[in-house]
Amino acid sequence: MSTRKRVRCKAVLIKRFYTLEEAAQTHQVSTEKLLELAYPLGAVYVIGKRTLINESKIRDFLEKGLGFEIVCDAEYMPYAEALKAVGIAGKEFEIIAHRAKSVYRVGTTLYVNINEFRQYMKNYQEQLKYGVE
């Protein structure tokens, strides 16, 4: 009778959750700035006294932004159309657009200043991208 030799394989795991300090160091920003940038993406989790950052959500957002360009002839776009054109989740878009100060109300209709939103997104992604290849 022959005995079979066990084959051992190493498992490679990709770390999805970082502590706040690890993520801030990875992205080369302060912890306060990281929280400000990660909250709108839904990437912050508080478990007990620990704050964790979901790195995969940040990476997904940055990958979306690589080809980010809103095609629009006008300077202002109706809010609903801008939401579809950008292609990020509604709550994320709402928070980012308001932080960019690019949302304007005319009567009962909301409009997004595309140039202001585009510039804010460019700066937003520049601040987060350092730790992402």
DRENDO-14127 format. One line per field, with one value per residue (C-alpha): residue number from 1; x, z, y; residue in three letters. Coordinates in steps of 0.1 Angstrom, whole numbers. Example, Ala and Ser with C-alpha at 12.3 -4.5 7.8 and 13.67 -1.06 7.14 Angstrom:
% DRENDO-14127
num <- c(1;2)
u <- c(123;137)
w <- c(78;71)
v <- c(-45;-11)
residu <- c(ALA;SER)
This chain:
% DRENDO-14127
num <- c(1;2;3;4;5;6;7;8;9;10;11;12;13;14;15;16;17;18;19;20;21;22;23;24;25;26;27;28;29;30;31;32;33;34;35;36;37;38;39;40;41;42;43;44;45;46;47;48;49;50;51;52;53;54;55;56;57;58;59;60;61;62;63;64;65;66;67;68;69;70;71;72;73;74;75;76;77;78;79;80;81;82;83;84;85;86;87;88;89;90;91;92;93;94;95;96;97;98;99;100;101;102;103;104;105;106;107;108;109;110;111;112;113;114;115;116;117;118;119;120;121;122;123;124;125;126;127;128;129;130;131;132;133)
u <- c(0;13;7;-3;16;-4;0;-1;-10;-6;-37;-35;-60;-66;-72;-105;-109;-82;-81;-85;-48;-37;-60;-49;-13;-20;-37;-12;-39;-49;-75;-99;-95;-99;-132;-144;-137;-148;-182;-200;-188;-202;-168;-167;-177;-177;-177;-175;-147;-130;-134;-127;-124;-136;-107;-126;-153;-127;-109;-141;-150;-115;-117;-150;-134;-105;-127;-149;-163;-197;-206;-227;-230;-245;-229;-259;-277;-309;-302;-318;-299;-266;-272;-276;-246;-222;-232;-226;-252;-278;-268;-231;-239;-261;-234;-206;-226;-235;-200;-189;-214;-226;-263;-286;-324;-344;-380;-387;-361;-325;-296;-260;-232;-212;-179;-179;-188;-162;-135;-145;-144;-110;-97;-116;-100;-65;-66;-75;-55;-20;-24;-41;-21)
w <- c(0;-9;13;-3;6;15;-7;12;-5;8;9;-3;14;4;33;28;61;76;109;106;112;86;60;67;64;32;16;31;47;82;100;100;63;56;75;56;23;33;49;17;1;29;37;74;99;137;157;194;199;166;134;103;67;38;14;-14;-15;-18;-45;-64;-62;-75;-103;-114;-114;-137;-167;-150;-174;-176;-212;-212;-234;-208;-176;-155;-156;-139;-107;-119;-152;-134;-110;-140;-159;-129;-122;-84;-58;-50;-14;-23;-51;-29;-2;-27;-48;-17;-5;-39;-35;-70;-63;-71;-68;-94;-83;-73;-96;-86;-109;-107;-119;-139;-138;-100;-95;-119;-102;-68;-79;-94;-61;-41;-60;-59;-21;-18;-46;-31;-15;-46;-75)
v <- c(0;34;64;96;127;158;187;220;253;287;308;344;367;403;425;444;462;484;502;539;545;519;533;569;558;539;569;594;616;624;602;632;637;600;599;629;612;577;584;594;562;540;527;535;508;514;481;488;513;503;522;501;513;491;495;476;503;530;512;506;543;553;528;542;576;567;572;598;623;639;646;677;708;730;742;730;697;686;667;634;635;642;613;590;604;601;565;565;556;582;589;591;615;636;640;646;671;691;691;704;732;724;719;748;752;771;771;735;720;710;716;705;728;702;722;726;689;677;698;686;649;654;668;642;613;629;630;593;577;577;542;527;514)
residu <- c(MET;SER;THR;ARG;LYS;ARG;VAL;ARG;CYS;LYS;ALA;VAL;LEU;ILE;LYS;ARG;PHE;TYR;THR;LEU;GLU;GLU;ALA;ALA;GLN;THR;HIS;GLN;VAL;SER;THR;GLU;LYS;LEU;LEU;GLU;LEU;ALA;TYR;PRO;LEU;GLY;ALA;VAL;TYR;VAL;ILE;GLY;LYS;ARG;THR;LEU;ILE;ASN;GLU;SER;LYS;ILE;ARG;ASP;PHE;LEU;GLU;LYS;GLY;LEU;GLY;PHE;GLU;ILE;VAL;CYS;ASP;ALA;GLU;TYR;MET;PRO;TYR;ALA;GLU;ALA;LEU;LYS;ALA;VAL;GLY;ILE;ALA;GLY;LYS;GLU;PHE;GLU;ILE;ILE;ALA;HIS;ARG;ALA;LYS;SER;VAL;TYR;ARG;VAL;GLY;THR;THR;LEU;TYR;VAL;ASN;ILE;ASN;GLU;PHE;ARG;GLN;TYR;MET;LYS;ASN;TYR;GLN;GLU;GLN;LEU;LYS;TYR;GLY;VAL;GLU)
